[in-house]
Amino acid sequence: MTESVDFTGARWRKATPSEGGGCVEVAFKNGKIGVRDTKDDGRGPVLVFTETEWQAFLGGVHNHEFTIDALRS
């Protein structure tokens, strides 16, 4: 189910190693996590995740399930 969340006024955070045009920002608002591309200056689409979905994603990152090599195989 796609849910619309207004991220106006949210505090967006950008990862420190965001160089070379590969920047994304993440924000939390109303119990949802938003992810957007910084190159769009906040005008582009926002991917919205629940806290449960975000925790599952972070667990996969922690377990190295989403490395480039893992995604290629």
N, CA, C and O atoms as CSV, one atom per row, in Angstrom:
chain,resi,resn,atom,element,x,y,z
A,1,MET,N,N,0.840,-1.177,0.000
A,1,MET,CA,C,0.000,0.000,0.000
A,1,MET,C,C,0.888,1.245,0.000
A,1,MET,O,O,1.816,1.349,0.802
A,2,THR,N,N,0.609,2.168,-0.882
A,2,THR,CA,C,1.352,3.419,-0.940
A,2,THR,C,C,0.661,4.432,-0.053
A,2,THR,O,O,-0.548,4.641,-0.145
A,3,GLU,N,N,1.440,5.055,0.804
A,3,GLU,CA,C,0.872,6.015,1.734
A,3,GLU,C,C,1.569,7.346,1.537
A,3,GLU,O,O,2.792,7.396,1.403
A,4,SER,N,N,0.803,8.418,1.519
A,4,SER,CA,C,1.363,9.747,1.356
A,4,SER,C,C,1.643,10.343,2.733
A,4,SER,O,O,0.772,10.383,3.602
A,5,VAL,N,N,2.861,10.798,2.904
A,5,VAL,CA,C,3.261,11.451,4.143
A,5,VAL,C,C,3.843,12.809,3.778
A,5,VAL,O,O,4.678,12.905,2.879
A,6,ASP,N,N,3.413,13.848,4.465
A,6,ASP,CA,C,3.935,15.189,4.227
A,6,ASP,C,C,5.210,15.368,5.045
A,6,ASP,O,O,5.159,15.460,6.272
A,7,PHE,N,N,6.335,15.416,4.373
A,7,PHE,CA,C,7.618,15.567,5.058
A,7,PHE,C,C,8.040,17.028,5.191
A,7,PHE,O,O,9.201,17.314,5.484
A,8,THR,N,N,7.102,17.953,4.976
A,8,THR,CA,C,7.396,19.366,5.167
A,8,THR,C,C,7.850,19.602,6.605
A,8,THR,O,O,7.192,19.160,7.547
A,9,GLY,N,N,8.959,20.287,6.772
A,9,GLY,CA,C,9.484,20.585,8.103
A,9,GLY,C,C,10.288,19.462,8.727
A,9,GLY,O,O,10.811,19.618,9.830
A,10,ALA,N,N,10.397,18.324,8.036
A,10,ALA,CA,C,11.179,17.203,8.572
A,10,ALA,C,C,12.664,17.556,8.534
A,10,ALA,O,O,13.106,18.340,7.694
A,11,ARG,N,N,13.416,16.978,9.442
A,11,ARG,CA,C,14.878,17.168,9.464
A,11,ARG,C,C,15.508,16.076,8.604
A,11,ARG,O,O,15.552,14.912,9.004
A,12,TRP,N,N,15.989,16.448,7.438
A,12,TRP,CA,C,16.612,15.503,6.518
A,12,TRP,C,C,18.081,15.343,6.866
A,12,TRP,O,O,18.772,16.317,7.166
A,13,ARG,N,N,18.547,14.108,6.824
A,13,ARG,CA,C,19.944,13.797,7.140
A,13,ARG,C,C,20.591,13.158,5.921
A,13,ARG,O,O,20.003,12.301,5.262
A,14,LYS,N,N,21.807,13.591,5.636
A,14,LYS,CA,C,22.557,13.053,4.508
A,14,LYS,C,C,23.764,12.297,5.043
A,14,LYS,O,O,24.443,12.759,5.960
A,15,ALA,N,N,24.023,11.135,4.464
A,15,ALA,CA,C,25.173,10.340,4.895
A,15,ALA,C,C,26.466,11.095,4.634
A,15,ALA,O,O,26.591,11.792,3.627
A,16,THR,N,N,27.422,10.957,5.532
A,16,THR,CA,C,28.711,11.622,5.391
A,16,THR,C,C,29.422,11.245,4.096
A,16,THR,O,O,29.942,12.136,3.425
A,17,PRO,N,N,29.472,9.957,3.704
A,17,PRO,CA,C,30.184,9.620,2.466
A,17,PRO,C,C,29.325,9.848,1.217
A,17,PRO,O,O,29.239,8.975,0.354
A,18,SER,N,N,28.688,11.028,1.124
A,18,SER,CA,C,27.834,11.331,-0.023
A,18,SER,C,C,28.565,12.257,-0.979
A,18,SER,O,O,28.378,13.473,-0.945
A,19,GLU,N,N,29.384,11.684,-1.818
A,19,GLU,CA,C,30.135,12.474,-2.784
A,19,GLU,C,C,29.957,11.882,-4.168
A,19,GLU,O,O,29.536,10.733,-4.305
A,20,GLY,N,N,30.270,12.647,-5.184
A,20,GLY,CA,C,30.219,12.150,-6.547
A,20,GLY,C,C,28.815,11.965,-7.093
A,20,GLY,O,O,28.604,11.139,-7.982
A,21,GLY,N,N,27.849,12.720,-6.578
A,21,GLY,CA,C,26.493,12.656,-7.107
A,21,GLY,C,C,25.666,11.490,-6.611
A,21,GLY,O,O,24.563,11.270,-7.110
A,22,GLY,N,N,26.165,10.731,-5.641
A,22,GLY,CA,C,25.412,9.596,-5.117
A,22,GLY,C,C,24.805,9.884,-3.768
A,22,GLY,O,O,24.950,9.083,-2.844
A,23,CYS,N,N,24.129,11.008,-3.631
A,23,CYS,CA,C,23.639,11.440,-2.326
A,23,CYS,C,C,22.156,11.135,-2.139
A,23,CYS,O,O,21.339,11.380,-3.026
A,24,VAL,N,N,21.836,10.606,-0.991
A,24,VAL,CA,C,20.445,10.454,-0.587
A,24,VAL,C,C,20.292,11.038,0.810
A,24,VAL,O,O,21.252,11.124,1.576
A,25,GLU,N,N,19.075,11.433,1.119
A,25,GLU,CA,C,18.755,11.964,2.439
A,25,GLU,C,C,17.652,11.111,3.052
A,25,GLU,O,O,16.844,10.509,2.343
A,26,VAL,N,N,17.634,11.071,4.374
A,26,VAL,CA,C,16.645,10.286,5.110
A,26,VAL,C,C,16.035,11.183,6.186
A,26,VAL,O,O,16.732,11.978,6.817
A,27,ALA,N,N,14.726,11.041,6.384
A,27,ALA,CA,C,14.041,11.820,7.426
A,27,ALA,C,C,12.999,10.942,8.113
A,27,ALA,O,O,12.565,9.930,7.563
A,28,PHE,N,N,12.601,11.344,9.326
A,28,PHE,CA,C,11.570,10.651,10.104
A,28,PHE,C,C,10.454,11.642,10.403
A,28,PHE,O,O,10.702,12.746,10.889
A,29,LYS,N,N,9.216,11.235,10.106
A,29,LYS,CA,C,8.083,12.094,10.437
A,29,LYS,C,C,6.826,11.245,10.563
A,29,LYS,O,O,6.555,10.381,9.730
A,30,ASN,N,N,6.076,11.503,11.603
A,30,ASN,CA,C,4.797,10.812,11.840
A,30,ASN,C,C,4.931,9.291,11.776
A,30,ASN,O,O,4.062,8.608,11.235
A,31,GLY,N,N,6.024,8.766,12.332
A,31,GLY,CA,C,6.216,7.326,12.385
A,31,GLY,C,C,6.666,6.695,11.083
A,31,GLY,O,O,6.703,5.469,10.976
A,32,LYS,N,N,7.009,7.507,10.086
A,32,LYS,CA,C,7.452,7.006,8.787
A,32,LYS,C,C,8.851,7.519,8.469
A,32,LYS,O,O,9.259,8.581,8.938
A,33,ILE,N,N,9.577,6.748,7.664
A,33,ILE,CA,C,10.913,7.126,7.225
A,33,ILE,C,C,10.822,7.458,5.743
A,33,ILE,O,O,10.290,6.678,4.952
A,34,GLY,N,N,11.349,8.630,5.373
A,34,GLY,CA,C,11.374,9.050,3.981
A,34,GLY,C,C,12.796,9.033,3.453
A,34,GLY,O,O,13.738,9.365,4.173
A,35,VAL,N,N,12.950,8.646,2.197
A,35,VAL,CA,C,14.253,8.630,1.537
A,35,VAL,C,C,14.100,9.388,0.225
A,35,VAL,O,O,13.179,9.120,-0.548
A,36,ARG,N,N,15.001,10.334,-0.027
A,36,ARG,CA,C,14.929,11.103,-1.268
A,36,ARG,C,C,16.319,11.355,-1.832
A,36,ARG,O,O,17.319,11.240,-1.123
A,37,ASP,N,N,16.373,11.698,-3.103
A,37,ASP,CA,C,17.607,12.028,-3.809
A,37,ASP,C,C,17.911,13.501,-3.579
A,37,ASP,O,O,17.053,14.350,-3.820
A,38,THR,N,N,19.105,13.819,-3.122
A,38,THR,CA,C,19.440,15.214,-2.828
A,38,THR,C,C,19.589,16.059,-4.083
A,38,THR,O,O,19.479,17.283,-4.019
A,39,LYS,N,N,19.837,15.428,-5.220
A,39,LYS,CA,C,20.026,16.203,-6.448
A,39,LYS,C,C,18.750,16.921,-6.879
A,39,LYS,O,O,18.814,17.858,-7.674
A,40,ASP,N,N,17.609,16.504,-6.376
A,40,ASP,CA,C,16.334,17.125,-6.744
A,40,ASP,C,C,15.981,18.317,-5.855
A,40,ASP,O,O,14.891,18.873,-5.984
A,41,ASP,N,N,16.873,18.715,-4.964
A,41,ASP,CA,C,16.658,19.849,-4.059
A,41,ASP,C,C,15.328,19.755,-3.313
A,41,ASP,O,O,14.660,20.764,-3.091
A,42,GLY,N,N,14.951,18.531,-2.929
A,42,GLY,CA,C,13.733,18.338,-2.157
A,42,GLY,C,C,12.454,18.362,-2.968
A,42,GLY,O,O,11.365,18.321,-2.395
A,43,ARG,N,N,12.557,18.427,-4.295
A,43,ARG,CA,C,11.358,18.498,-5.137
A,43,ARG,C,C,10.961,17.149,-5.725
A,43,ARG,O,O,9.859,17.003,-6.254
A,44,GLY,N,N,11.837,16.180,-5.638
A,44,GLY,CA,C,11.577,14.875,-6.250
A,44,GLY,C,C,10.739,13.983,-5.358
A,44,GLY,O,O,10.310,14.391,-4.278
A,45,PRO,N,N,10.511,12.764,-5.816
A,45,PRO,CA,C,9.700,11.818,-5.044
A,45,PRO,C,C,10.399,11.366,-3.769
A,45,PRO,O,O,11.626,11.390,-3.669
A,46,VAL,N,N,9.598,10.957,-2.807
A,46,VAL,CA,C,10.102,10.442,-1.535
A,46,VAL,C,C,9.606,9.006,-1.393
A,46,VAL,O,O,8.408,8.739,-1.485
A,47,LEU,N,N,10.536,8.092,-1.170
A,47,LEU,CA,C,10.164,6.713,-0.851
A,47,LEU,C,C,9.824,6.669,0.632
A,47,LEU,O,O,10.580,7.185,1.455
A,48,VAL,N,N,8.706,6.065,0.979
A,48,VAL,CA,C,8.239,6.058,2.367
A,48,VAL,C,C,8.230,4.633,2.900
A,48,VAL,O,O,7.735,3.711,2.253
A,49,PHE,N,N,8.794,4.473,4.105
A,49,PHE,CA,C,8.890,3.168,4.753
A,49,PHE,C,C,8.337,3.249,6.164
A,49,PHE,O,O,8.411,4.292,6.814
A,50,THR,N,N,7.776,2.130,6.635
A,50,THR,CA,C,7.374,2.042,8.039
A,50,THR,C,C,8.634,1.797,8.874
A,50,THR,O,O,9.697,1.483,8.337
A,51,GLU,N,N,8.499,1.945,10.176
A,51,GLU,CA,C,9.642,1.664,11.052
A,51,GLU,C,C,10.063,0.204,10.949
A,51,GLU,O,O,11.257,-0.097,10.970
A,52,THR,N,N,9.106,-0.698,10.840
A,52,THR,CA,C,9.411,-2.128,10.717
A,52,THR,C,C,10.182,-2.413,9.432
A,52,THR,O,O,11.166,-3.152,9.445
A,53,GLU,N,N,9.737,-1.830,8.328
A,53,GLU,CA,C,10.434,-2.010,7.052
A,53,GLU,C,C,11.856,-1.452,7.121
A,53,GLU,O,O,12.797,-2.070,6.623
A,54,TRP,N,N,12.005,-0.284,7.740
A,54,TRP,CA,C,13.320,0.347,7.853
A,54,TRP,C,C,14.261,-0.491,8.709
A,54,TRP,O,O,15.435,-0.645,8.372
A,55,GLN,N,N,13.756,-1.033,9.811
A,55,GLN,CA,C,14.583,-1.894,10.663
A,55,GLN,C,C,15.029,-3.140,9.907
A,55,GLN,O,O,16.168,-3.584,10.057
A,56,ALA,N,N,14.134,-3.708,9.094
A,56,ALA,CA,C,14.508,-4.880,8.290
A,56,ALA,C,C,15.595,-4.517,7.283
A,56,ALA,O,O,16.538,-5.284,7.082
A,57,PHE,N,N,15.468,-3.363,6.655
A,57,PHE,CA,C,16.485,-2.900,5.703
A,57,PHE,C,C,17.830,-2.708,6.402
A,57,PHE,O,O,18.859,-3.175,5.913
A,58,LEU,N,N,17.821,-2.022,7.543
A,58,LEU,CA,C,19.077,-1.796,8.275
A,58,LEU,C,C,19.710,-3.108,8.713
A,58,LEU,O,O,20.934,-3.238,8.709
A,59,GLY,N,N,18.888,-4.083,9.091
A,59,GLY,CA,C,19.415,-5.403,9.446
A,59,GLY,C,C,20.122,-6.045,8.261
A,59,GLY,O,O,21.184,-6.647,8.421
A,60,GLY,N,N,19.537,-5.919,7.070
A,60,GLY,CA,C,20.167,-6.450,5.865
A,60,GLY,C,C,21.475,-5.746,5.550
A,60,GLY,O,O,22.440,-6.382,5.127
A,61,VAL,N,N,21.511,-4.435,5.755
A,61,VAL,CA,C,22.752,-3.679,5.548
A,61,VAL,C,C,23.805,-4.157,6.534
A,61,VAL,O,O,24.950,-4.404,6.157
A,62,HIS,N,N,23.422,-4.287,7.782
A,62,HIS,CA,C,24.352,-4.745,8.814
A,62,HIS,C,C,24.911,-6.133,8.498
A,62,HIS,O,O,26.073,-6.416,8.787
A,63,ASN,N,N,24.088,-6.993,7.908
A,63,ASN,CA,C,24.501,-8.361,7.569
A,63,ASN,C,C,25.153,-8.458,6.189
A,63,ASN,O,O,25.393,-9.557,5.689
A,64,HIS,N,N,25.437,-7.310,5.576
A,64,HIS,CA,C,26.114,-7.239,4.267
A,64,HIS,C,C,25.294,-7.887,3.149
A,64,HIS,O,O,25.861,-8.378,2.172
A,65,GLU,N,N,23.974,-7.892,3.284
A,65,GLU,CA,C,23.103,-8.497,2.274
A,65,GLU,C,C,22.886,-7.589,1.066
A,65,GLU,O,O,22.416,-8.052,0.027
A,66,PHE,N,N,23.220,-6.308,1.185
A,66,PHE,CA,C,22.953,-5.346,0.120
A,66,PHE,C,C,24.216,-4.724,-0.463
A,66,PHE,O,O,24.157,-3.639,-1.043
A,67,THR,N,N,25.339,-5.385,-0.320
A,67,THR,CA,C,26.553,-4.884,-0.961
A,67,THR,C,C,26.370,-4.986,-2.475
A,67,THR,O,O,25.509,-5.729,-2.946
A,68,ILE,N,N,27.155,-4.264,-3.217
A,68,ILE,CA,C,27.072,-4.320,-4.675
A,68,ILE,C,C,27.298,-5.748,-5.162
A,68,ILE,O,O,26.578,-6.226,-6.039
A,69,ASP,N,N,28.290,-6.427,-4.602
A,69,ASP,CA,C,28.552,-7.814,-5.007
A,69,ASP,C,C,27.366,-8.723,-4.712
A,69,ASP,O,O,27.027,-9.578,-5.529
A,70,ALA,N,N,26.735,-8.552,-3.561
A,70,ALA,CA,C,25.582,-9.383,-3.216
A,70,ALA,C,C,24.413,-9.109,-4.172
A,70,ALA,O,O,23.696,-10.032,-4.558
A,71,LEU,N,N,24.226,-7.862,-4.545
A,71,LEU,CA,C,23.119,-7.519,-5.442
A,71,LEU,C,C,23.370,-8.022,-6.859
A,71,LEU,O,O,22.424,-8.331,-7.584
A,72,ARG,N,N,24.618,-8.105,-7.251
A,72,ARG,CA,C,24.963,-8.588,-8.602
A,72,ARG,C,C,24.752,-10.096,-8.739
A,72,ARG,O,O,24.515,-10.588,-9.842
A,73,SER,N,N,24.836,-10.824,-7.641
A,73,SER,CA,C,24.744,-12.294,-7.742
A,73,SER,C,C,23.311,-12.779,-7.715
A,73,SER,O,O,23.065,-13.983,-7.791
